[in-house]
Amino acid sequence: MNLEALLIFLAIGAVAGWLAGLLMRGGGFGLLGNIVIGVIGAVIGGYLFGLLNIHIVNGLIGSIITAFVGAVVLLFVIGLFKRA
């Protein structure tokens, strides 16, 4: 992975984490927190969409959607454990 691909990957993670934070909590988690949530969300979203055999259009928007859905699922699960 070259530097450009890494920066794009981190930017997608930051956007997806920020959007998920707005939806689930009403605010972001800071730059580093958004990146971590978004990157982990991208892995979860890719796994879930593969498991459900859902194909999202490749590209920047598809990557952000996949990471966003995974980040929302991640924050939902974390919220369940925090309340318990």
Gaussian input, Z-matrix of N, CA and C with variables (Angstrom, degrees):
# hf/3-21g

backbone

0 1
 N
 C     1     B1
 C     2     B2     1     A1
 N     3     B3     2     A2     1     D1
 C     4     B4     3     A3     2     D2
 C     5     B5     4     A4     3     D3
 N     6     B6     5     A5     4     D4
 C     7     B7     6     A6     5     D5
 C     8     B8     7     A7     6     D6
 N     9     B9     8     A8     7     D7
 C    10    B10     9     A9     8     D8
 C    11    B11    10    A10     9     D9
 N    12    B12    11    A11    10    D10
 C    13    B13    12    A12    11    D11
 C    14    B14    13    A13    12    D12
 N    15    B15    14    A14    13    D13
 C    16    B16    15    A15    14    D14
 C    17    B17    16    A16    15    D15
 N    18    B18    17    A17    16    D16
 C    19    B19    18    A18    17    D17
 C    20    B20    19    A19    18    D18
 N    21    B21    20    A20    19    D19
 C    22    B22    21    A21    20    D20
 C    23    B23    22    A22    21    D21
 N    24    B24    23    A23    22    D22
 C    25    B25    24    A24    23    D23
 C    26    B26    25    A25    24    D24
 N    27    B27    26    A26    25    D25
 C    28    B28    27    A27    26    D26
 C    29    B29    28    A28    27    D27
 N    30    B30    29    A29    28    D28
 C    31    B31    30    A30    29    D29
 C    32    B32    31    A31    30    D30
 N    33    B33    32    A32    31    D31
 C    34    B34    33    A33    32    D32
 C    35    B35    34    A34    33    D33
 N    36    B36    35    A35    34    D34
 C    37    B37    36    A36    35    D35
 C    38    B38    37    A37    36    D36
 N    39    B39    38    A38    37    D37
 C    40    B40    39    A39    38    D38
 C    41    B41    40    A40    39    D39
 N    42    B42    41    A41    40    D40
 C    43    B43    42    A42    41    D41
 C    44    B44    43    A43    42    D42
 N    45    B45    44    A44    43    D43
 C    46    B46    45    A45    44    D44
 C    47    B47    46    A46    45    D45
 N    48    B48    47    A47    46    D46
 C    49    B49    48    A48    47    D47
 C    50    B50    49    A49    48    D48
 N    51    B51    50    A50    49    D49
 C    52    B52    51    A51    50    D50
 C    53    B53    52    A52    51    D51
 N    54    B54    53    A53    52    D52
 C    55    B55    54    A54    53    D53
 C    56    B56    55    A55    54    D54
 N    57    B57    56    A56    55    D55
 C    58    B58    57    A57    56    D56
 C    59    B59    58    A58    57    D57
 N    60    B60    59    A59    58    D58
 C    61    B61    60    A60    59    D59
 C    62    B62    61    A61    60    D60
 N    63    B63    62    A62    61    D61
 C    64    B64    63    A63    62    D62
 C    65    B65    64    A64    63    D63
 N    66    B66    65    A65    64    D64
 C    67    B67    66    A66    65    D65
 C    68    B68    67    A67    66    D66
 N    69    B69    68    A68    67    D67
 C    70    B70    69    A69    68    D68
 C    71    B71    70    A70    69    D69
 N    72    B72    71    A71    70    D70
 C    73    B73    72    A72    71    D71
 C    74    B74    73    A73    72    D72
 N    75    B75    74    A74    73    D73
 C    76    B76    75    A75    74    D74
 C    77    B77    76    A76    75    D75
 N    78    B78    77    A77    76    D76
 C    79    B79    78    A78    77    D77
 C    80    B80    79    A79    78    D78
 N    81    B81    80    A80    79    D79
 C    82    B82    81    A81    80    D80
 C    83    B83    82    A82    81    D81
 N    84    B84    83    A83    82    D82
 C    85    B85    84    A84    83    D83
 C    86    B86    85    A85    84    D84
 N    87    B87    86    A86    85    D85
 C    88    B88    87    A87    86    D86
 C    89    B89    88    A88    87    D87
 N    90    B90    89    A89    88    D88
 C    91    B91    90    A90    89    D89
 C    92    B92    91    A91    90    D90
 N    93    B93    92    A92    91    D91
 C    94    B94    93    A93    92    D92
 C    95    B95    94    A94    93    D93
 N    96    B96    95    A95    94    D94
 C    97    B97    96    A96    95    D95
 C    98    B98    97    A97    96    D96
 N    99    B99    98    A98    97    D97
 C   100   B100    99    A99    98    D98
 C   101   B101   100   A100    99    D99
 N   102   B102   101   A101   100   D100
 C   103   B103   102   A102   101   D101
 C   104   B104   103   A103   102   D102
 N   105   B105   104   A104   103   D103
 C   106   B106   105   A105   104   D104
 C   107   B107   106   A106   105   D105
 N   108   B108   107   A107   106   D106
 C   109   B109   108   A108   107   D107
 C   110   B110   109   A109   108   D108
 N   111   B111   110   A110   109   D109
 C   112   B112   111   A111   110   D110
 C   113   B113   112   A112   111   D111
 N   114   B114   113   A113   112   D112
 C   115   B115   114   A114   113   D113
 C   116   B116   115   A115   114   D114
 N   117   B117   116   A116   115   D115
 C   118   B118   117   A117   116   D116
 C   119   B119   118   A118   117   D117
 N   120   B120   119   A119   118   D118
 C   121   B121   120   A120   119   D119
 C   122   B122   121   A121   120   D120
 N   123   B123   122   A122   121   D121
 C   124   B124   123   A123   122   D122
 C   125   B125   124   A124   123   D123
 N   126   B126   125   A125   124   D124
 C   127   B127   126   A126   125   D125
 C   128   B128   127   A127   126   D126
 N   129   B129   128   A128   127   D127
 C   130   B130   129   A129   128   D128
 C   131   B131   130   A130   129   D129
 N   132   B132   131   A131   130   D130
 C   133   B133   132   A132   131   D131
 C   134   B134   133   A133   132   D132
 N   135   B135   134   A134   133   D133
 C   136   B136   135   A135   134   D134
 C   137   B137   136   A136   135   D135
 N   138   B138   137   A137   136   D136
 C   139   B139   138   A138   137   D137
 C   140   B140   139   A139   138   D138
 N   141   B141   140   A140   139   D139
 C   142   B142   141   A141   140   D140
 C   143   B143   142   A142   141   D141
 N   144   B144   143   A143   142   D142
 C   145   B145   144   A144   143   D143
 C   146   B146   145   A145   144   D144
 N   147   B147   146   A146   145   D145
 C   148   B148   147   A147   146   D146
 C   149   B149   148   A148   147   D147
 N   150   B150   149   A149   148   D148
 C   151   B151   150   A150   149   D149
 C   152   B152   151   A151   150   D150
 N   153   B153   152   A152   151   D151
 C   154   B154   153   A153   152   D152
 C   155   B155   154   A154   153   D153
 N   156   B156   155   A155   154   D154
 C   157   B157   156   A156   155   D155
 C   158   B158   157   A157   156   D156
 N   159   B159   158   A158   157   D157
 C   160   B160   159   A159   158   D158
 C   161   B161   160   A160   159   D159
 N   162   B162   161   A161   160   D160
 C   163   B163   162   A162   161   D161
 C   164   B164   163   A163   162   D162
 N   165   B165   164   A164   163   D163
 C   166   B166   165   A165   164   D164
 C   167   B167   166   A166   165   D165
 N   168   B168   167   A167   166   D166
 C   169   B169   168   A168   167   D167
 C   170   B170   169   A169   168   D168
 N   171   B171   170   A170   169   D169
 C   172   B172   171   A171   170   D170
 C   173   B173   172   A172   171   D171
 N   174   B174   173   A173   172   D172
 C   175   B175   174   A174   173   D173
 C   176   B176   175   A175   174   D174
 N   177   B177   176   A176   175   D175
 C   178   B178   177   A177   176   D176
 C   179   B179   178   A178   177   D177
 N   180   B180   179   A179   178   D178
 C   181   B181   180   A180   179   D179
 C   182   B182   181   A181   180   D180
 N   183   B183   182   A182   181   D181
 C   184   B184   183   A183   182   D182
 C   185   B185   184   A184   183   D183
 N   186   B186   185   A185   184   D184
 C   187   B187   186   A186   185   D185
 C   188   B188   187   A187   186   D186
 N   189   B189   188   A188   187   D187
 C   190   B190   189   A189   188   D188
 C   191   B191   190   A190   189   D189
 N   192   B192   191   A191   190   D190
 C   193   B193   192   A192   191   D191
 C   194   B194   193   A193   192   D192
 N   195   B195   194   A194   193   D193
 C   196   B196   195   A195   194   D194
 C   197   B197   196   A196   195   D195
 N   198   B198   197   A197   196   D196
 C   199   B199   198   A198   197   D197
 C   200   B200   199   A199   198   D198
 N   201   B201   200   A200   199   D199
 C   202   B202   201   A201   200   D200
 C   203   B203   202   A202   201   D201
 N   204   B204   203   A203   202   D202
 C   205   B205   204   A204   203   D203
 C   206   B206   205   A205   204   D204
 N   207   B207   206   A206   205   D205
 C   208   B208   207   A207   206   D206
 C   209   B209   208   A208   207   D207
 N   210   B210   209   A209   208   D208
 C   211   B211   210   A210   209   D209
 C   212   B212   211   A211   210   D210
 N   213   B213   212   A212   211   D211
 C   214   B214   213   A213   212   D212
 C   215   B215   214   A214   213   D213
 N   216   B216   215   A215   214   D214
 C   217   B217   216   A216   215   D215
 C   218   B218   217   A217   216   D216
 N   219   B219   218   A218   217   D217
 C   220   B220   219   A219   218   D218
 C   221   B221   220   A220   219   D219
 N   222   B222   221   A221   220   D220
 C   223   B223   222   A222   221   D221
 C   224   B224   223   A223   222   D222
 N   225   B225   224   A224   223   D223
 C   226   B226   225   A225   224   D224
 C   227   B227   226   A226   225   D225
 N   228   B228   227   A227   226   D226
 C   229   B229   228   A228   227   D227
 C   230   B230   229   A229   228   D228
 N   231   B231   230   A230   229   D229
 C   232   B232   231   A231   230   D230
 C   233   B233   232   A232   231   D231
 N   234   B234   233   A233   232   D232
 C   235   B235   234   A234   233   D233
 C   236   B236   235   A235   234   D234
 N   237   B237   236   A236   235   D235
 C   238   B238   237   A237   236   D236
 C   239   B239   238   A238   237   D237
 N   240   B240   239   A239   238   D238
 C   241   B241   240   A240   239   D239
 C   242   B242   241   A241   240   D240
 N   243   B243   242   A242   241   D241
 C   244   B244   243   A243   242   D242
 C   245   B245   244   A244   243   D243
 N   246   B246   245   A245   244   D244
 C   247   B247   246   A246   245   D245
 C   248   B248   247   A247   246   D246
 N   249   B249   248   A248   247   D247
 C   250   B250   249   A249   248   D248
 C   251   B251   250   A250   249   D249

   B1=1.4495
   B2=1.5209
   B3=1.3337
   B4=1.4521
   B5=1.5312
   B6=1.3011
   B7=1.4645
   B8=1.5319
   B9=1.3185
   B10=1.4620
   B11=1.5308
   B12=1.3189
   B13=1.4640
   B14=1.5256
   B15=1.3184
   B16=1.4595
   B17=1.5297
   B18=1.3259
   B19=1.4616
   B20=1.5325
   B21=1.3323
   B22=1.4633
   B23=1.5216
   B24=1.3220
   B25=1.4638
   B26=1.5243
   B27=1.3247
   B28=1.4612
   B29=1.5292
   B30=1.3351
   B31=1.4638
   B32=1.5310
   B33=1.3305
   B34=1.4693
   B35=1.5205
   B36=1.3186
   B37=1.4616
   B38=1.5179
   B39=1.3216
   B40=1.4589
   B41=1.5237
   B42=1.3233
   B43=1.4683
   B44=1.5251
   B45=1.3296
   B46=1.4710
   B47=1.5269
   B48=1.3201
   B49=1.4637
   B50=1.5111
   B51=1.3340
   B52=1.4587
   B53=1.5268
   B54=1.3438
   B55=1.4640
   B56=1.5292
   B57=1.3220
   B58=1.4705
   B59=1.5198
   B60=1.3230
   B61=1.4625
   B62=1.5139
   B63=1.3381
   B64=1.4639
   B65=1.5239
   B66=1.3095
   B67=1.4558
   B68=1.5237
   B69=1.3136
   B70=1.4586
   B71=1.5271
   B72=1.3192
   B73=1.4550
   B74=1.5190
   B75=1.3198
   B76=1.4494
   B77=1.5148
   B78=1.3242
   B79=1.4536
   B80=1.5047
   B81=1.3071
   B82=1.4521
   B83=1.5178
   B84=1.3216
   B85=1.4634
   B86=1.5261
   B87=1.3066
   B88=1.4526
   B89=1.5153
   B90=1.3043
   B91=1.4594
   B92=1.5245
   B93=1.3192
   B94=1.4640
   B95=1.5255
   B96=1.3216
   B97=1.4675
   B98=1.5131
   B99=1.3463
   B100=1.4591
   B101=1.5247
   B102=1.3224
   B103=1.4624
   B104=1.5153
   B105=1.3248
   B106=1.4675
   B107=1.5249
   B108=1.3353
   B109=1.4679
   B110=1.5289
   B111=1.3212
   B112=1.4633
   B113=1.5162
   B114=1.3270
   B115=1.4706
   B116=1.5290
   B117=1.3219
   B118=1.4729
   B119=1.5268
   B120=1.3334
   B121=1.4559
   B122=1.5195
   B123=1.3293
   B124=1.4639
   B125=1.5251
   B126=1.3117
   B127=1.4687
   B128=1.5307
   B129=1.3233
   B130=1.4692
   B131=1.5271
   B132=1.3290
   B133=1.4582
   B134=1.5175
   B135=1.3346
   B136=1.4574
   B137=1.5126
   B138=1.3215
   B139=1.4609
   B140=1.5259
   B141=1.3271
   B142=1.4646
   B143=1.5232
   B144=1.3413
   B145=1.4598
   B146=1.5231
   B147=1.3196
   B148=1.4615
   B149=1.5136
   B150=1.3174
   B151=1.4625
   B152=1.5262
   B153=1.3224
   B154=1.4618
   B155=1.5297
   B156=1.3352
   B157=1.4627
   B158=1.5289
   B159=1.3207
   B160=1.4592
   B161=1.5274
   B162=1.3200
   B163=1.4599
   B164=1.5239
   B165=1.3086
   B166=1.4606
   B167=1.5227
   B168=1.3016
   B169=1.4605
   B170=1.5196
   B171=1.3133
   B172=1.4638
   B173=1.5182
   B174=1.2837
   B175=1.4476
   B176=1.5125
   B177=1.2925
   B178=1.4614
   B179=1.5238
   B180=1.3236
   B181=1.4642
   B182=1.5252
   B183=1.3283
   B184=1.4623
   B185=1.5144
   B186=1.3264
   B187=1.4632
   B188=1.5187
   B189=1.3257
   B190=1.4599
   B191=1.5275
   B192=1.3330
   B193=1.4690
   B194=1.5176
   B195=1.3255
   B196=1.4651
   B197=1.5213
   B198=1.3271
   B199=1.4640
   B200=1.5220
   B201=1.3322
   B202=1.4547
   B203=1.5272
   B204=1.3174
   B205=1.4690
   B206=1.5298
   B207=1.3248
   B208=1.4560
   B209=1.5180
   B210=1.3328
   B211=1.4659
   B212=1.5319
   B213=1.3340
   B214=1.4600
   B215=1.5240
   B216=1.3274
   B217=1.4720
   B218=1.5250
   B219=1.3285
   B220=1.4657
   B221=1.5297
   B222=1.3172
   B223=1.4664
   B224=1.5237
   B225=1.3234
   B226=1.4595
   B227=1.5312
   B228=1.3310
   B229=1.4722
   B230=1.5285
   B231=1.3122
   B232=1.4651
   B233=1.5211
   B234=1.3387
   B235=1.4650
   B236=1.5100
   B237=1.3321
   B238=1.4654
   B239=1.5186
   B240=1.3322
   B241=1.4629
   B242=1.5227
   B243=1.3310
   B244=1.4633
   B245=1.5203
   B246=1.3311
   B247=1.4636
   B248=1.5106
   B249=1.3237
   B250=1.4755
   B251=1.5006
   A1=107.64
   A2=115.08
   A3=118.45
   A4=110.98
   A5=115.89
   A6=121.04
   A7=111.71
   A8=116.86
   A9=120.21
   A10=111.32
   A11=117.29
   A12=121.61
   A13=110.65
   A14=117.35
   A15=121.22
   A16=111.13
   A17=117.15
   A18=120.73
   A19=111.08
   A20=117.76
   A21=121.10
   A22=109.74
   A23=116.75
   A24=122.36
   A25=110.50
   A26=117.68
   A27=122.02
   A28=111.34
   A29=117.31
   A30=120.40
   A31=110.83
   A32=117.22
   A33=120.93
   A34=109.64
   A35=117.28
   A36=121.32
   A37=111.88
   A38=116.93
   A39=120.75
   A40=110.98
   A41=117.58
   A42=121.13
   A43=110.38
   A44=116.72
   A45=120.53
   A46=111.19
   A47=117.70
   A48=120.96
   A49=112.33
   A50=116.67
   A51=120.73
   A52=110.93
   A53=116.82
   A54=120.59
   A55=111.28
   A56=116.64
   A57=120.38
   A58=110.61
   A59=117.28
   A60=120.87
   A61=111.86
   A62=116.87
   A63=120.27
   A64=110.92
   A65=116.71
   A66=120.67
   A67=112.13
   A68=117.40
   A69=121.13
   A70=113.90
   A71=117.57
   A72=120.00
   A73=112.95
   A74=116.20
   A75=119.70
   A76=113.73
   A77=118.45
   A78=122.37
   A79=111.09
   A80=116.92
   A81=121.24
   A82=111.94
   A83=115.50
   A84=121.75
   A85=111.35
   A86=118.11
   A87=121.08
   A88=108.99
   A89=117.75
   A90=121.80
   A91=112.11
   A92=117.43
   A93=120.37
   A94=111.40
   A95=117.17
   A96=120.67
   A97=111.88
   A98=117.36
   A99=121.08
   A100=111.40
   A101=116.81
   A102=120.63
   A103=110.13
   A104=117.48
   A105=120.84
   A106=110.50
   A107=117.24
   A108=121.33
   A109=109.77
   A110=117.65
   A111=121.53
   A112=113.64
   A113=117.54
   A114=120.80
   A115=110.22
   A116=117.12
   A117=119.49
   A118=109.41
   A119=116.78
   A120=121.14
   A121=112.51
   A122=117.47
   A123=120.48
   A124=111.01
   A125=116.63
   A126=120.71
   A127=110.02
   A128=116.46
   A129=120.94
   A130=110.39
   A131=117.32
   A132=121.29
   A133=112.08
   A134=117.14
   A135=120.32
   A136=111.99
   A137=116.58
   A138=120.85
   A139=110.84
   A140=117.00
   A141=120.67
   A142=112.08
   A143=117.03
   A144=119.34
   A145=110.94
   A146=117.62
   A147=120.48
   A148=111.71
   A149=116.32
   A150=121.60
   A151=111.17
   A152=116.50
   A153=121.77
   A154=112.95
   A155=116.58
   A156=123.14
   A157=111.25
   A158=115.96
   A159=122.33
   A160=107.54
   A161=116.21
   A162=120.77
   A163=109.05
   A164=115.49
   A165=122.23
   A166=106.68
   A167=116.82
   A168=121.08
   A169=109.14
   A170=116.08
   A171=120.14
   A172=110.15
   A173=115.88
   A174=121.58
   A175=111.00
   A176=115.32
   A177=121.49
   A178=111.66
   A179=117.65
   A180=120.73
   A181=110.69
   A182=117.44
   A183=120.85
   A184=112.24
   A185=116.30
   A186=120.34
   A187=111.52
   A188=116.68
   A189=120.24
   A190=110.39
   A191=117.21
   A192=120.45
   A193=110.50
   A194=116.77
   A195=120.84
   A196=111.11
   A197=116.81
   A198=120.83
   A199=110.92
   A200=117.80
   A201=121.89
   A202=111.27
   A203=117.30
   A204=120.70
   A205=109.83
   A206=116.92
   A207=119.79
   A208=112.43
   A209=117.05
   A210=120.65
   A211=110.84
   A212=117.55
   A213=120.60
   A214=110.05
   A215=116.71
   A216=120.43
   A217=109.72
   A218=116.91
   A219=121.29
   A220=111.04
   A221=117.53
   A222=120.72
   A223=111.50
   A224=117.55
   A225=120.92
   A226=110.65
   A227=116.53
   A228=120.81
   A229=110.39
   A230=117.27
   A231=120.66
   A232=110.18
   A233=116.90
   A234=121.24
   A235=112.54
   A236=117.35
   A237=120.79
   A238=111.06
   A239=117.04
   A240=120.04
   A241=111.76
   A242=117.90
   A243=120.01
   A244=111.64
   A245=117.65
   A246=121.15
   A247=112.41
   A248=116.38
   A249=119.97
   A250=112.40
   D1=123.42
   D2=179.19
   D3=-84.40
   D4=175.93
   D5=-174.98
   D6=-63.70
   D7=-39.98
   D8=-179.71
   D9=-62.88
   D10=-44.86
   D11=179.24
   D12=-64.13
   D13=-39.21
   D14=178.49
   D15=-64.23
   D16=-43.18
   D17=179.58
   D18=-65.67
   D19=-38.69
   D20=177.19
   D21=-65.17
   D22=-43.67
   D23=179.02
   D24=-59.37
   D25=-44.78
   D26=179.44
   D27=-68.47
   D28=-36.93
   D29=178.13
   D30=-66.05
   D31=-41.94
   D32=177.11
   D33=-62.52
   D34=-42.89
   D35=177.16
   D36=-61.02
   D37=-41.32
   D38=-179.62
   D39=-65.70
   D40=-44.12
   D41=179.88
   D42=-65.16
   D43=-47.10
   D44=-179.01
   D45=-63.85
   D46=-42.21
   D47=178.11
   D48=-64.88
   D49=-39.13
   D50=178.58
   D51=-65.72
   D52=-45.57
   D53=179.18
   D54=-63.01
   D55=-42.87
   D56=178.60
   D57=-64.88
   D58=-38.81
   D59=177.45
   D60=-63.50
   D61=-39.13
   D62=177.20
   D63=-64.18
   D64=-42.06
   D65=-177.16
   D66=-71.80
   D67=-44.56
   D68=-171.34
   D69=-89.12
   D70=-27.78
   D71=-172.84
   D72=-126.68
   D73=-16.28
   D74=-178.74
   D75=91.46
   D76=5.04
   D77=178.16
   D78=-167.64
   D79=168.17
   D80=179.34
   D81=-81.96
   D82=-177.05
   D83=-178.24
   D84=-117.56
   D85=17.24
   D86=-173.19
   D87=85.12
   D88=163.30
   D89=-174.41
   D90=-58.97
   D91=-50.94
   D92=-177.77
   D93=-65.59
   D94=-42.71
   D95=178.30
   D96=-62.85
   D97=-41.47
   D98=177.76
   D99=-62.41
   D100=-41.29
   D101=179.41
   D102=-63.90
   D103=-46.22
   D104=-178.88
   D105=-62.99
   D106=-47.61
   D107=179.16
   D108=-60.71
   D109=-43.98
   D110=-178.77
   D111=-66.85
   D112=-40.91
   D113=-179.92
   D114=-68.20
   D115=-45.63
   D116=176.67
   D117=-64.36
   D118=-38.24
   D119=176.78
   D120=-62.59
   D121=-35.97
   D122=177.60
   D123=-62.98
   D124=-40.52
   D125=177.81
   D126=-65.48
   D127=-46.36
   D128=-179.75
   D129=-64.63
   D130=-45.70
   D131=179.73
   D132=-61.90
   D133=-42.65
   D134=177.23
   D135=-62.07
   D136=-40.10
   D137=178.31
   D138=-66.46
   D139=-46.63
   D140=-178.89
   D141=-63.93
   D142=-44.56
   D143=179.68
   D144=-66.17
   D145=-35.43
   D146=175.68
   D147=-67.69
   D148=-39.58
   D149=179.19
   D150=-64.98
   D151=-39.38
   D152=179.95
   D153=-87.49
   D154=-0.40
   D155=179.62
   D156=58.72
   D157=41.04
   D158=177.20
   D159=-100.79
   D160=129.65
   D161=-178.60
   D162=-111.56
   D163=115.90
   D164=177.52
   D165=-95.51
   D166=145.70
   D167=178.95
   D168=-57.36
   D169=132.04
   D170=178.97
   D171=-68.57
   D172=158.64
   D173=178.87
   D174=123.27
   D175=-171.49
   D176=-175.33
   D177=-64.48
   D178=-47.71
   D179=-178.27
   D180=-64.96
   D181=-43.38
   D182=177.96
   D183=-61.57
   D184=-38.44
   D185=178.04
   D186=-66.49
   D187=-40.86
   D188=179.37
   D189=-67.10
   D190=-41.02
   D191=178.73
   D192=-62.66
   D193=-46.22
   D194=179.79
   D195=-60.66
   D196=-47.46
   D197=-179.98
   D198=-65.45
   D199=-38.54
   D200=179.69
   D201=-63.49
   D202=-47.11
   D203=179.89
   D204=-61.71
   D205=-44.72
   D206=178.36
   D207=-63.70
   D208=-38.28
   D209=179.43
   D210=-67.51
   D211=-37.67
   D212=176.94
   D213=-63.84
   D214=-43.47
   D215=177.85
   D216=-61.78
   D217=-44.08
   D218=179.20
   D219=-59.82
   D220=-47.34
   D221=-179.51
   D222=-66.48
   D223=-34.93
   D224=176.59
   D225=-63.02
   D226=-45.96
   D227=-179.80
   D228=-65.70
   D229=-42.05
   D230=177.17
   D231=-61.01
   D232=-41.29
   D233=178.06
   D234=-62.33
   D235=-36.03
   D236=176.92
   D237=-63.41
   D238=-41.82
   D239=-178.97
   D240=-73.49
   D241=-32.06
   D242=179.06
   D243=-69.24
   D244=-32.64
   D245=-179.93
   D246=-77.90
   D247=-27.78
   D248=-176.28
   D249=-74.64

